[in-house]
Amino acid sequence: MSTEVQEINEKVKAASGFVGKIREGMGKVIVGQEYLIDRLLVGLLANGHILIEGVPGLAKSMSVRVLSRLISTTYQRIQFTPDLLPADLIGTLVYNPKSGEFTTKKGPIFANIILADEINRAPAKVQSALLEAMQERQVTIGRETFHLEEPFMVLATQNPIEQEGTYPLPEAQVDRFMLKLKISYPDKKEEREIMERMAVTDYILQVPPLVEPAEILKAREVVDEIYIDDKVKDYILDLVFATRHPQNYKLELSDYIQYGASPRATIYLNMAAKSYAFVKGRGYVTPQDVKTIGMDVLRHRLIITYEAEAEDLTSEDVIQKIFDHIEVP
């Protein structure tokens, strides 16, 4: 097996050269936020969508915009508002009175990188239209179905404050996102650099393309080959099953968990761990990779009870107890 892992390692080294380029390119514009940049790369390589939560002004939108430029892809920012309609997102049929025919007018969803800004401000119909496109990778307008061009990635942002006039995403829809990220404030040193770099009246974003989309698609094939040992697979299963049947793992968490993680969590935890190993330049997954990326995969998939809320426990607190208790292989 070691020979096989060595071969995969060589493939990863050959295919992951662009990771450093993207990190360097992002670093010229974005100060700090290594956690966010790493997870954006993981999502891109694992062909998954990301939900980003953080207060305004933390460079969420800027990071997505810079990433799209660096990888030479089309980018669309869609500001979600309460009066948005599904047609504003996916497109519609337009009647031409001269010819008496309907023509298809495609919406902004037809881009490689979609920034769904403040997704929780749009009504359920619009959220469903976006989430259907995410899941099926296609859009139906009238009687015609259009496939979305790869790479296709949705990065949705949510504001944790100012909840008036919002439509919270239902749990079943949130489950479609591979990762949910929580972005925090920069430290004092980073904020000093942000101030010196950005505090000008004519700041213009200038980022040259460094990577072709074909490189990303080729890298995904290598990610699929990354070796993951049976013990690590069992570890992933134990983590997910502990959210459903904590008593089987001698965890006293049954009163705090209303619904555990879905089978999608198992799939995404496997894929995200392999992508994270690729980003770190390895051809094999370690249990630490699973632990590092695990919170981002699981935090939005666990539904806690009123008892947990009464004791000021969040889904993250419960997941952390599971990580601390389950034996690492």
C-alpha positions in Angstrom: 0.0 0.0 0.0 3.0 2.4 0.7 4.0 2.3 -3.0 0.5 3.3 -4.0 0.5 6.1 -1.5 3.9 7.3 -2.8 2.4 7.4 -6.3 -0.6 9.4 -5.2 1.8 11.7 -3.3 3.7 12.4 -6.5 0.4 13.1 -8.4 -0.6 15.5 -5.6 2.7 17.3 -5.8 2.4 17.6 -9.6 -1.2 18.8 -9.5 -1.2 21.1 -6.5 1.2 23.7 -7.7 -1.7 26.2 -8.2 -2.6 26.0 -4.5 0.4 28.1 -3.6 -0.4 30.6 -6.4 -3.9 31.1 -5.2 -2.8 31.5 -1.6 -0.2 34.1 -2.7 -2.7 35.9 -5.0 -5.3 36.0 -2.2 -2.7 37.2 0.3 -2.0 40.3 -1.8 -5.6 41.5 -1.3 -6.9 39.7 1.7 -5.1 40.2 5.0 -5.1 37.1 7.3 -8.2 34.9 6.9 -6.1 31.8 6.2 -9.0 29.7 7.6 -11.4 31.1 5.0 -8.9 30.8 2.1 -8.2 27.1 3.0 -11.9 26.3 3.2 -12.6 28.0 -0.1 -9.9 25.8 -1.7 -11.4 22.7 -0.1 -14.9 23.6 -1.4 -13.5 24.2 -4.9 -11.6 20.9 -5.0 -14.4 18.9 -3.5 -17.0 20.3 -5.8 -19.0 21.5 -2.8 -20.9 24.7 -1.9 -20.1 26.9 1.1 -22.3 28.9 3.6 -20.3 31.7 5.2 -21.5 33.4 8.4 -19.9 36.5 9.8 -20.7 40.1 10.6 -20.3 42.7 7.8 -16.9 43.9 6.8 -14.9 40.7 7.2 -13.9 40.4 3.5 -16.3 37.6 2.8 -17.5 39.0 -0.6 -14.0 40.3 -1.4 -12.5 36.8 -0.9 -15.0 35.2 -3.3 -14.4 37.9 -5.9 -10.6 37.6 -5.7 -10.8 33.8 -6.0 -12.9 33.9 -9.1 -10.4 36.3 -10.8 -7.4 34.1 -9.8 -8.9 31.0 -11.4 -10.1 32.8 -14.6 -13.8 32.0 -14.1 -17.0 34.0 -14.5 -18.4 35.6 -11.3 -21.8 36.8 -10.3 -22.8 38.5 -7.1 -26.5 38.3 -6.4 -27.9 40.5 -3.6 -30.8 38.6 -2.1 -33.7 40.8 -1.1 -37.3 40.0 0.1 -38.7 41.1 -3.3 -36.4 38.8 -5.4 -38.2 36.3 -7.7 -36.9 32.9 -8.9 -36.9 34.4 -12.5 -34.4 37.1 -11.3 -32.1 34.3 -10.4 -32.4 31.5 -13.1 -33.9 33.5 -16.0 -37.2 33.5 -17.8 -38.9 33.2 -21.2 -39.3 36.6 -23.0 -42.0 37.0 -25.7 -40.9 38.6 -29.0 -44.0 40.2 -30.5 -42.4 40.5 -34.0 -41.7 36.8 -34.4 -44.4 35.6 -32.0 -41.9 33.3 -30.3 -40.5 33.1 -26.8 -36.7 33.4 -26.3 -34.8 32.3 -23.3 -33.1 35.0 -21.2 -30.6 33.4 -18.8 -30.3 34.7 -15.3 -27.1 35.4 -13.2 -27.0 31.8 -12.0 -25.2 31.0 -15.3 -21.7 31.7 -13.9 -18.9 29.6 -12.4 -18.7 31.3 -9.0 -21.9 32.6 -7.5 -21.9 34.8 -4.5 -25.4 34.6 -2.9 -25.1 37.6 -0.6 -27.3 37.5 2.5 -29.2 34.4 1.3 -31.5 34.5 4.3 -33.0 37.8 3.1 -34.8 36.1 0.1 -38.1 34.2 0.4 -38.3 30.4 0.3 -39.1 30.2 -3.5 -35.9 32.0 -4.4 -33.8 29.9 -1.9 -35.3 26.7 -3.4 -34.5 27.8 -6.9 -30.9 28.4 -5.9 -30.6 25.2 -3.9 -32.1 23.1 -6.8 -29.4 24.5 -9.1 -26.8 23.6 -6.5 -28.0 20.1 -6.2 -28.8 19.2 -9.8 -26.2 21.4 -11.5 -28.9 22.3 -14.0 -31.7 24.9 -14.5 -35.0 24.5 -16.2 -36.5 27.5 -18.0 -39.9 26.7 -19.6 -39.4 23.3 -21.3 -35.7 23.6 -21.7 -33.0 22.3 -19.3 -29.6 24.0 -19.2 -26.6 22.4 -17.6 -24.4 24.7 -15.5 -20.8 25.0 -16.6 -18.1 23.4 -14.4 -16.6 24.5 -12.1 -19.8 25.6 -10.5 -19.7 26.8 -6.9 -22.2 28.7 -4.7 -20.8 30.7 -1.8 -23.7 32.0 0.3 -23.3 34.6 3.0 -25.4 35.0 6.2 -25.4 37.9 8.6 -25.7 36.6 12.2 -26.9 40.0 13.4 -29.9 42.1 12.3 -32.4 39.2 11.8 -35.4 41.5 11.1 -36.9 40.8 7.6 -35.0 37.5 7.1 -36.2 34.1 6.1 -34.0 31.5 7.9 -32.8 28.6 5.7 -34.7 25.4 6.5 -32.4 22.6 7.9 -33.0 20.4 4.9 -31.8 23.1 2.6 -28.8 24.1 4.8 -27.7 20.4 4.5 -27.0 21.0 0.8 -24.0 23.1 1.7 -20.8 21.0 2.1 -19.3 23.5 4.6 -20.6 26.1 7.0 -17.9 28.6 8.0 -17.9 31.0 10.9 -15.7 34.0 10.2 -14.4 36.1 13.1 -12.7 39.5 13.5 -9.0 39.9 12.5 -6.5 40.5 15.3 -5.0 44.0 15.9 -1.9 43.5 13.8 -4.0 42.2 10.8 -6.5 45.1 11.2 -3.6 47.6 11.1 -2.4 46.1 7.8 -6.0 46.2 6.5 -6.3 49.9 7.4 -3.0 50.8 5.7 -3.8 48.9 2.6 -7.5 49.8 2.2 -7.9 53.3 3.7 -7.7 55.1 0.3 -10.5 56.7 -1.7 -9.8 55.1 -5.0 -9.0 51.5 -4.1 -9.2 49.3 -7.2 -9.1 45.5 -7.1 -6.4 44.4 -9.5 -5.8 40.6 -9.6 -4.4 38.9 -12.6 -5.6 35.4 -13.5 -3.1 32.8 -12.3 -4.9 29.4 -12.8 -7.0 28.0 -15.6 -10.3 26.2 -14.7 -9.0 23.1 -16.5 -6.3 22.8 -13.7 -9.0 22.8 -11.1 -11.0 20.1 -12.9 -7.8 18.0 -13.3 -7.0 18.4 -9.6 -10.4 17.1 -8.7 -9.6 13.8 -10.4 -6.4 13.6 -8.2 -8.4 14.4 -5.1 -10.7 11.4 -5.8 -7.6 9.2 -5.8 -6.3 10.3 -2.4 -5.8 7.4 -0.1 -8.0 7.1 3.0 -7.4 4.2 5.3 -10.3 1.9 6.5 -9.6 3.0 10.1 -10.1 6.7 9.1 -13.3 5.7 7.2 -14.5 4.0 10.4 -13.5 7.1 12.4 -15.7 9.2 10.1 -18.6 6.8 10.5 -18.2 6.8 14.3 -18.3 10.6 14.4 -21.5 10.8 12.3 -23.2 7.9 14.1 -22.4 9.4 17.5 -24.6 12.4 16.5 -27.5 10.0 16.0 -27.0 7.4 18.7 -24.7 9.0 21.4 -25.7 6.4 24.0 -24.0 3.7 21.8 -20.7 5.5 22.3 -21.2 6.1 26.1 -21.9 9.8 25.5 -24.7 11.4 27.6 -25.9 13.7 24.9 -29.3 12.2 23.9 -31.1 15.0 25.7 -29.3 17.6 23.7 -29.6 16.2 20.2 -32.9 16.3 18.4 -31.6 15.1 15.0 -28.2 13.8 14.1 -26.2 14.4 10.9 -27.5 12.9 7.7 -25.7 10.5 5.4 -24.6 13.5 3.4 -22.4 14.4 6.3 -20.5 11.1 5.9 -20.0 11.7 2.2 -18.9 15.3 2.6 -16.6 14.6 5.5 -14.8 12.0 3.4 -14.6 14.3 0.4 -13.6 17.4 2.4 -10.9 15.5 4.3 -9.4 14.3 1.0 -9.5 17.9 -0.4 -7.9 19.2 2.7 -5.1 16.6 2.4 -4.6 17.8 -1.2 -4.4 21.5 -0.1 -1.7 20.4 2.4 0.2 18.6 -0.4 -0.4 15.0 0.8 -1.8 12.0 -1.0 -3.4 10.4 2.1 -5.9 11.5 4.8 -5.0 11.6 8.5 -7.4 11.5 11.4 -6.3 15.1 12.1 -7.6 16.2 8.7 -11.0 14.8 9.6 -10.9 16.7 13.0 -9.7 19.9 11.4 -12.4 20.0 8.7 -15.1 18.1 10.7 -16.6 21.1 12.6 -17.2 22.9 9.3 -19.0 19.9 7.8 -21.1 19.0 10.9 -22.0 22.3 12.6 -25.0 23.0 10.4 -26.2 19.4 10.3 -26.9 18.8 14.0 -30.2 20.0 15.4 -30.1 20.5 19.1 -33.0 20.4 21.6 -34.6 23.1 23.8 -32.8 21.5 26.7 -29.4 22.2 25.0 -30.5 25.8 24.4 -31.6 26.2 28.0 -28.1 25.1 29.1 -26.5 27.6 26.6 -25.1 24.7 24.5 -24.7 25.2 20.8 -24.4 22.5 18.1 -20.6 23.2 18.1 -20.4 22.5 21.8 -22.1 19.1 21.3 -19.9 18.3 18.3 -16.8 19.2 20.2 -17.8 16.8 23.0 -18.1 14.0 20.4 -14.7 14.8 18.9 -13.1 14.8 22.4 -14.7 11.5 23.3 -14.5 9.3 20.1 -11.2 7.5 20.0 -8.8 8.6 17.2 -7.3 5.7 15.2 
